[in-house]
């Protein structure tokens, strides 16, 4: 089993952000013997914010964040330690951060398949939040006042930089984007997790239609949970419609509205739940055996459905269950 790193990348980025928040003002004080001015403090806060924007989102490559983490550390701390002008090392830090964003954009669109995953909605929200916060970061850096600026402007820019940093710290600690409302984030995450019993559908639909769809959907769920027709690899929409004495078009529409999924995703949800039960009973089963026993045609479709529903690969889940059983036996 692959061993976990002693310190996670998330912790390293947060620690580096803390270093860049406090060390540049400290270097300024040791070099000049006087307290740092608002421009130096603002630059330190903005540099610390740029580190928090390195946190990878979803399935993004961790190695890219790690490489730019070292580059930003060298630019920020190295420039401050060498006594470079604040605007100089701040500009280098922002240029590196802009390069990081460019690499992420190229990475995102090199492979188009993630765009068609259900959780691409959440990735889009997180990406828009990251770019919006980066834009605020660049604007504040552009407004970095010089010594001739009035004191109120220098402190106002510092206050705005601190506010941005606080938002990014909360974002890093909670996983929220703070870009949309908490209720909307919860709704999106529930849809991604495949919640098959979401909130009631829109009140704009007729009450009779809602009640009829709800009854049909409850019958479909009961059939799937009790009789497990999904274990048949050839199980299709016509089979479920026949068992429920309804037509396939109305059944498909009902499943789409009430589960937020198409029929294939609806069936795969139950297949994955069945897979989980099999692996918990016997974590030493071969994955191809688990896939075939659960109704999947291929391991590729099994792996994709498993990752989509549970957020981890079958191998990772199986290793976790196996480790938990070994610990319980000790």
Protein Blocks (a to p, Z undefined) as FASTA:
>chain_A
ZZddfbdfklmmmmmmmmmmmmmmmmmmmmnopacdfklmmmmmmmmmmmmmmpcghjbc
fklmmmmmmmmmmmmmmmmmnopafklmmmmmmmmmmmmmmmmmmmmmmpmklmmpmklm
mmmmmmmmmmmmmmmmmmmmmmoccfkbcfklmmmmmmmmmmmmmmmmmmmmnopaolac
fklmmmmmmmmnopabdcdddfkbcfklmmmmmmmmmmmmmmmmmnommlpmkbcfklmm
mmnopafklmmmmmmmmnopafklmmmmmmmmmmmmmmmmmmmbcfklmmmmnopabfkl
mmmmmmmmnopafklmmmmmmmmmmmmmZZ
